[in-house]
Amino acid sequence: LSLVDKILDWDKDEAINVSKLNTLLEAWQTVIRDVLLIKSANEPLVANIKHLAQLKELSVAWDFFKIKFILRKINQCSDYLFNNINSKSVLENLIINL
């Protein structure tokens, strides 16, 4: 997948790739958390306030089940990385499943 190559600047060292992907997954979790906060009328707790308009759009487009599904998939990726699954394969799998 060329999209995967555009998302992260992959290194030859898998440990570096895992670190980069974990950082990305944490950022995505924060965004999804913000969407959930907006959806549940807790907008003052949003971390990414600069992106509030886009987050509100996502909160309208996604229901609670979709948000929960995405969070579950991101957490699953963290588990895969912890169990030494190839980082590029983990990201490809996430993209395919979302």
Helices and strands as residue ranges (DSSP letters): H 2-7, H 14-39, G 43-45, G 49-51, H 52-61, H 64-82, H 87-97
